[in-house]
């Protein structure tokens, strides 16, 4: 499966994908595109020998689609990409574009809800659990069908920074699991938490590392 990653920042989720999608893995990152020419994600891609592209106009759907088609992309992954995807691109990659969000959607999502803003909102709400969500992308922010989630308990002494660190550690496992499962299944399928692993809607199971089940460890 040929994967394109869209990012706006440092690219730690991208790095998790690059580390996973190598060797004999059934998925390969073939393109990293960013809306910021100085994004750290571009440096990570270059170090891994992956082609890069700077998105000149994030609202230009035809141009973005053309780049993705040039690389014969099967799956588009939004990993910290902060711009709304044009409807033309969403339509062209319907069911083949996913995003990772640092909270349990549908809560704490929508326009302006990204990064530390999400974790502060979780703490201010008094919620006792958070965690990342992978979902399909549709024309609205954070509204697409949920593919996978994993809960991360909120500790009484958490700050936005400590909560972010623990949720991000899970993101780095959850996103590659979804991508690899999509490659094996031939498309994005829902993963349902089942004890200490995920049950794939396409059949079989996906087991993450033991660290996933210890979200309070610091």
KEVOKE-825677 format. One record per residue: x, y, z of N, C-alpha, C in turn; residue in one letter. Coordinates in steps of 0.1 Angstrom, whole numbers, padded with zeros to 4 digits, always signed. Example, Ala and Ser with C-alpha at 12.3 -4.5 7.8 and 13.67 -1.06 7.14 Angstrom:
<rs>
+0132-0057+0078+0123-0045+0078+0132-0033+0078A;+0128-0022+0071+0137-0011+0071+0129+0000+0079S;
</rs>
This chain:
<rs>
+0008-0012+0000+0000+0000+0000+0009+0012+0000X;+0006+0021-0009+0014+0034-0011+0007+0045-0003X;+0015+0050+0007+0009+0060+0017+0015+0073+0015X;+0007+0083+0015+0011+0097+0016+0007+0103+0029X;+0016+0110+0036+0014+0116+0049+0014+0131+0047X;+0003+0138+0052+0002+0152+0053+0005+0157+0067X;+0013+0166+0069+0017+0171+0082+0019+0186+0082X;+0019+0192+0094+0021+0207+0095+0032+0210+0105X;+0037+0200+0113+0046+0203+0123+0058+0194+0123X;+0062+0190+0136+0074+0182+0137+0074+0168+0132X;+0063+0162+0131+0062+0149+0125+0065+0137+0133X;+0061+0137+0146+0065+0125+0154+0056+0113+0150X;+0043+0116+0146+0035+0105+0141+0040+0100+0128X;+0045+0109+0120+0051+0105+0107+0063+0096+0110X;+0071+0099+0120+0083+0091+0123+0079+0077+0127X;+0068+0076+0135+0063+0063+0139+0059+0055+0127X;+0053+0061+0117+0049+0054+0104+0062+0050+0096X;+0071+0059+0096+0084+0056+0088+0091+0044+0095X;+0091+0044+0108+0098+0033+0115+0091+0020+0113X;+0078+0020+0111+0070+0008+0110+0069+0004+0095X;+0067+0013+0086+0065+0009+0072+0078+0009+0065X;+0086-0001+0068+0099-0003+0061+0102-0018+0060X;+0112-0022+0054+0116-0036+0052+0105-0043+0044X;+0099-0054+0050+0089-0062+0044+0075-0058+0048X;+0073-0046+0054+0060-0042+0058+0051-0040+0046X;+0038-0043+0047+0029-0042+0036+0025-0028+0032X;+0030-0018+0039+0027-0004+0035+0040+0004+0034X;+0040+0014+0026+0052+0022+0024+0049+0037+0023X;+0056+0045+0030+0054+0060+0029+0061+0064+0016X;+0054+0069+0006+0060+0073-0006+0061+0088-0008X;+0053+0096+0000+0053+0110-0001+0049+0117+0013X;+0056+0128+0016+0053+0136+0027+0050+0150+0022X;+0038+0155+0025+0035+0169+0020+0032+0177+0032X;+0036+0190+0032+0034+0199+0043+0030+0212+0038X;+0022+0219+0046+0018+0233+0042+0028+0243+0047X;+0038+0239+0055+0048+0248+0060+0062+0243+0055X;+0069+0252+0048+0082+0248+0042+0092+0245+0052X;+0090+0249+0065+0100+0247+0075+0096+0236+0085X;+0085+0229+0081+0080+0218+0090+0091+0208+0093X;+0092+0203+0105+0101+0193+0108+0098+0180+0102X;+0086+0178+0098+0082+0165+0091+0089+0164+0078X;+0092+0175+0071+0099+0174+0059+0113+0169+0061X;+0120+0174+0072+0133+0169+0075+0133+0154+0078X;+0123+0149+0085+0122+0135+0088+0121+0127+0075X;+0113+0132+0066+0110+0125+0054+0123+0124+0045X;+0130+0135+0044+0143+0135+0037+0153+0126+0042X;+0154+0126+0056+0163+0117+0062+0160+0102+0059X;+0147+0099+0057+0143+0086+0054+0143+0083+0039X;+0147+0093+0031+0147+0090+0017+0134+0091+0010X;+0124+0097+0017+0110+0098+0011+0108+0112+0004X;+0102+0112-0007+0099+0124-0015+0091+0133-0006X;+0093+0146-0008+0086+0157-0001+0079+0166-0011X;+0069+0173-0005+0062+0183-0013+0057+0194-0004X;+0059+0207-0008+0053+0218+0000+0040+0222-0007X;+0030+0222+0001+0016+0226-0004+0015+0241-0004X;+0016+0247-0016+0016+0261-0018+0002+0267-0014X;-0009+0261-0017-0022+0266-0014-0030+0254-0009X;-0032+0253+0004-0040+0242+0010-0054+0241+0005X;-0059+0252+0000-0073+0252-0005-0074+0248-0019X;-0063+0246-0026-0063+0242-0040-0065+0227-0041X;-0077+0222-0042-0080+0208-0042-0074+0201-0055X;-0076+0206-0067-0071+0200-0079-0056+0198-0078X;-0049+0208-0073-0034+0207-0073-0030+0196-0063X;-0037+0195-0051-0033+0185-0042-0036+0171-0047X;-0048+0170-0053-0052+0157-0059-0042+0153-0070X;-0037+0162-0078-0028+0159-0088-0015+0153-0083X;-0010+0159-0072+0003+0154-0066+0001+0140-0060X;-0010+0138-0053-0013+0125-0048-0014+0114-0059X;-0021+0118-0070-0022+0108-0081-0009+0106-0088X;+0000+0116-0088+0013+0114-0094+0021+0103-0087X;+0019+0102-0074+0026+0092-0066+0018+0079-0064X;+0007+0078-0072-0002+0066-0071-0005+0062-0057X;-0010+0072-0049-0012+0070-0035-0025+0062-0033X;-0024+0052-0024-0035+0043-0020-0042+0049-0008X;-0035+0054+0001-0040+0059+0014-0033+0072+0018X;-0042+0081+0022-0037+0094+0027-0038+0095+0042X;-0027+0099+0049-0028+0099+0063-0025+0114+0068X;-0034+0119+0075-0032+0132+0081-0026+0130+0095X;-0014+0135+0097-0007+0133+0109-0002+0147+0114X;-0011+0153+0121-0008+0167+0126-0009+0177+0115X;-0018+0174+0105-0021+0184+0094-0032+0193+0099X;-0030+0206+0099-0040+0215+0106-0049+0222+0096X;-0048+0220+0083-0057+0226+0074-0069+0217+0070X;-0080+0224+0066-0092+0216+0062-0089+0211+0048X;-0091+0198+0046-0089+0192+0033-0100+0196+0023X;-0096+0201+0011-0106+0205+0001-0115+0194-0003X;-0128+0197-0005-0138+0187-0008-0134+0179-0020X;-0127+0185-0030-0123+0177-0042-0114+0166-0038X;-0105+0168-0028-0096+0158-0024-0103+0147-0016X;-0112+0152-0007-0120+0142+0001-0128+0133-0008X;-0133+0139-0019-0141+0130-0028-0132+0120-0035X;-0121+0125-0039-0112+0116-0047-0106+0105-0039X;-0105+0107-0026-0099+0097-0017-0110+0093-0006X;-0122+0093-0010-0133+0088-0001-0130+0074+0004X;-0130+0073+0018-0127+0060+0024-0112+0056+0024X;-0104+0065+0018-0089+0062+0018-0081+0073+0024X;-0087+0081+0032-0080+0092+0039-0084+0092+0054X;-0073+0091+0062-0076+0090+0077-0068+0102+0084X;-0073+0105+0096-0067+0115+0104-0066+0110+0118X;-0055+0114+0126-0054+0110+0140-0056+0123+0148X;-0065+0121+0158-0068+0133+0167-0065+0129+0182X;-0060+0138+0190-0056+0135+0203-0066+0134+0214X;-0079+0131+0211-0089+0130+0221-0099+0119+0216X;-0108+0115+0224-0118+0105+0221-0130+0112+0214X;-0130+0113+0201-0141+0119+0193-0153+0111+0196X;-0165+0118+0195-0167+0131+0190-0164+0143+0200X;-0160+0139+0212-0157+0150+0222-0144+0157+0218X;-0143+0169+0221-0131+0177+0220-0125+0177+0206X;-0134+0178+0196-0130+0180+0182-0136+0192+0176X;-0133+0194+0163-0138+0205+0156-0128+0216+0153X;-0132+0227+0146-0123+0237+0142-0116+0243+0155X;-0103+0245+0153-0095+0251+0164-0091+0241+0175X;-0096+0229+0174-0092+0219+0185-0081+0210+0180X;-0069+0214+0184-0057+0207+0180-0046+0209+0191X;-0037+0200+0191-0025+0201+0200-0029+0203+0214X;-0022+0212+0221-0024+0214+0235-0038+0220+0238X;-0044+0226+0229-0058+0231+0231-0067+0219+0235X;-0065+0208+0229-0073+0196+0231-0071+0192+0246X;-0059+0190+0250-0056+0185+0263-0060+0194+0274X;-0059+0207+0272-0064+0217+0282-0079+0216+0283X;-0086+0214+0272-0100+0213+0272-0104+0200+0280X;-0097+0189+0278-0100+0177+0285-0099+0179+0300X;-0088+0185+0304-0086+0187+0318-0096+0197+0324X;-0099+0208+0317-0109+0217+0322-0123+0211+0323X;-0126+0201+0315-0139+0195+0315-0141+0186+0327X;-0130+0182+0333-0131+0172+0344-0132+0158+0339X;-0129+0155+0326-0130+0141+0321-0120+0133+0328X;-0123+0120+0330-0114+0111+0337-0107+0102+0327X;-0110+0103+0314-0104+0095+0304-0103+0103+0291X;-0092+0101+0284-0089+0107+0271-0084+0096+0262X;-0076+0100+0252-0070+0090+0243-0072+0094+0228X;-0064+0088+0219-0064+0092+0205-0075+0085+0198X;-0079+0091+0187-0089+0086+0177-0083+0087+0163X;-0085+0076+0156-0082+0076+0141-0096+0075+0134X;-0098+0084+0125-0111+0085+0118-0109+0088+0103X;-0119+0084+0096-0119+0088+0082-0121+0103+0080X;-0116+0108+0070-0117+0123+0067-0129+0126+0059X;-0138+0135+0063-0148+0140+0055-0147+0155+0054X;-0156+0163+0047-0154+0177+0045-0154+0186+0058X;-0157+0180+0070-0157+0188+0082-0146+0183+0091X;-0141+0192+0100-0131+0188+0109-0136+0177+0119X;-0129+0166+0120-0131+0156+0130-0145+0150+0131X;-0151+0149+0119-0165+0144+0119-0166+0131+0112X;-0156+0126+0106-0156+0114+0098-0158+0101+0107X;-0162+0090+0100-0164+0078+0108-0152+0073+0115X;-0154+0070+0128-0143+0065+0137-0138+0051+0132X;-0125+0050+0131-0118+0038+0128-0113+0030+0140X;-0106+0038+0149-0101+0032+0161-0098+0042+0172X;-0100+0038+0184-0097+0046+0196-0091+0038+0207X;-0083+0044+0215-0078+0037+0227-0078+0047+0239X;-0084+0042+0250-0085+0051+0262-0072+0053+0269X;-0070+0065+0274-0059+0069+0282-0065+0075+0295X;-0064+0069+0307-0069+0075+0319-0062+0089+0322X;-0070+0098+0326-0065+0111+0331-0062+0110+0345X;-0050+0113+0349-0045+0112+0363-0049+0125+0370X;-0052+0124+0383-0056+0136+0391-0046+0148+0391X;-0033+0144+0389-0023+0154+0389-0018+0158+0375X;-0025+0154+0365-0021+0156+0351-0021+0171+0348X;-0011+0175+0340-0011+0188+0334-0014+0185+0319X;-0016+0196+0311-0018+0194+0297-0006+0187+0291X;+0006+0191+0296+0018+0185+0290+0020+0171+0293X;+0017+0166+0306+0019+0152+0309+0008+0144+0302X;-0004+0149+0301-0015+0142+0294-0011+0141+0279X;-0006+0151+0273-0002+0151+0259+0009+0140+0257X;+0018+0139+0266+0029+0129+0264+0024+0115+0264X;+0014+0112+0273+0009+0098+0273+0000+0095+0262X;-0008+0105+0258-0017+0103+0246-0008+0101+0233X;+0002+0110+0232+0011+0109+0220+0018+0096+0219X;+0022+0090+0231+0028+0077+0230+0019+0066+0225X;+0006+0068+0227-0004+0058+0222-0006+0061+0207X;-0007+0074+0204-0008+0077+0189+0002+0071+0181X;+0015+0070+0186+0026+0065+0179+0024+0050+0176X;+0016+0043+0184+0013+0029+0182+0000+0027+0174X;-0010+0035+0177-0024+0033+0171-0024+0036+0156X;-0017+0047+0152-0018+0051+0138-0011+0040+0129X;+0001+0036+0133+0007+0025+0124-0001+0012+0124X;-0008+0009+0135-0016-0003+0136-0027-0002+0126X;-0034+0010+0125-0045+0012+0116-0040+0011+0101X;-0028+0017+0099-0023+0017+0085-0019+0003+0081X;-0012-0004+0089-0008-0018+0086-0020-0027+0084X;-0030-0025+0092-0042-0033+0091-0049-0030+0077X;-0049-0017+0074-0055-0013+0061-0048-0020+0049X;-0035-0020+0050-0027-0026+0040-0030-0041+0038X;-0031-0048+0050-0033-0062+0050-0048-0065+0045X;-0057-0057+0049-0071-0059+0046-0075-0054+0032X;-0066-0046+0026-0069-0040+0013-0078-0028+0013X;-0078-0021+0025-0086-0009+0027-0088-0007+0042X;-0093+0006+0045-0094+0010+0059-0106+0002+0065X;-0104-0005+0076-0114-0012+0083-0114-0008+0097X;-0125-0009+0104-0126-0005+0118-0119-0015+0127X;-0112-0010+0137-0106-0018+0147-0114-0016+0160X;-0119-0026+0166-0127-0026+0178-0118-0031+0190X;-0117-0023+0200-0109-0027+0212-0115-0040+0218X;-0107-0050+0220-0112-0063+0225-0102-0068+0235X;-0104-0065+0248-0094-0069+0258-0081-0061+0256X;-0071-0069+0254-0057-0063+0253-0053-0062+0238X;-0063-0062+0229-0059-0061+0215-0071-0055+0207X;-0070-0054+0194-0081-0050+0186-0086-0061+0177X;-0099-0061+0175-0105-0070+0166-0109-0063+0153X;-0103-0067+0142-0105-0060+0129-0119-0064+0124X;-0126-0055+0118-0139-0058+0112-0138-0067+0100X;-0126-0067+0094-0123-0076+0083-0120-0090+0087X;-0119-0092+0100-0115-0105+0105-0101-0105+0111X;-0097-0114+0120-0084-0114+0126-0083-0103+0137X;-0071-0102+0143-0069-0093+0154-0056-0085+0152X;-0055-0074+0158-0043-0066+0158-0039-0063+0172X;-0027-0068+0176-0022-0067+0189-0011-0056+0189X;-0013-0046+0199-0003-0036+0200+0007-0040+0211X;+0017-0032+0213+0027-0036+0223+0022-0035+0237X;+0029-0041+0246+0024-0041+0260+0024-0027+0266X;+0032-0018+0261+0032-0004+0267+0019+0003+0264X;+0011-0002+0255-0002+0004+0252-0011+0002+0264X;-0009-0008+0271-0019-0012+0282-0014-0007+0295X;-0004+0002+0295+0000+0008+0308+0001+0024+0306X;-0011+0030+0303-0011+0044+0300-0007+0053+0311X;-0007+0048+0324-0004+0057+0335+0011+0057+0338X;+0019+0048+0331+0033+0048+0334+0040+0061+0328X;+0049+0066+0335+0055+0079+0331+0071+0077+0330X;
</rs>
